[in-house]
């Protein structure tokens, strides 16, 4: 690979993919990527246990194809695979694609072209061929995302995403956060758009997810909710419920004090006394956690930022200094 690469196509390969699909899908993707007129590279991320897949990828390298293989010690998940691909990418534009056909490959140039007016473009598959159950659970999931985070997207499960390299300098994903990558980019002020793409005729999901899969999604959604809403203001997350719980415990304790002092009621054997004490202690602990987190954020605030600068207008010479790299416009 050389430094003249404009577009890096990153494809993580899981053990669910048949090695027979690799070459056929690569050439399908390649034909569409070439229509962008950009210098490109393909980066496949896999692990050392996928021997047949590695053999197929090595065959592509031997044929002289613009393919780079990133081999992990073992499979750590899609987010880790994508990060490994990002670290080895040379292009100013990053395109992530699924190792199986999610979208019609002819839609790839549309994704890249839409970057002229945005920082990240994500595909939204229309007229999907999946069964009613999968379509319903997808709608419920995206409704929960909108309800929780306040940002409306319709197909976060689609791997087809194109974005500019500067996003990687501000946004880092881990665990199973690859689905929520657009949400994290949006948080920093990057312009994220969703465009309609046609799904592949072969992309009909037959997998039945376990209850644990949906549980993980809910847990990840909760973590994203905290990262987007309260990363810079943890006291609001912990302090408000802590204060409410403390008030409830204090009110209950005052009531019990009144009943004991003026009502003559014995409290020695009543569990409600312990409940009031626990509420007070728990409320103080929650508030204290939020306060400590707020102090940590305050002391490190100067070393990190939660925004990006789109442009700076200098009135002295009437020049517009772009704060982010716009080399893509020159290639487009």
Secondary structure, 3 states (H helix, E strand, C coil): CCCCCCEEEEEECCCCCCCHHHHHHHHHHHHHHHHHCCCEEEEEEEECCCHHHHHHHHHHHHCCCCEEEEEECCCCCHHHHHHHHHHCCCCCEEEECCCCCCECHHHHHHHHHHHHHCCEEEEEEECCCCCHHHHHHHHHHHHHHHHHHCCCCCCCCCCCEEEEHHHHHCCCCCCCHHHHHHHHHHHCCCCEEEEEEEECCCCCCCCCCCHHHHHHHHHHHHHHHHHHHHCCCHHHHHHHHHHHHHHHHHHHHHHHHHHHHHCCCCCCCCHHHHHHHHHHHHHHHHHHHHHHHHHHHHHHHHHCCCCCCCEEEECCCCEEEECCCCHHHHHC
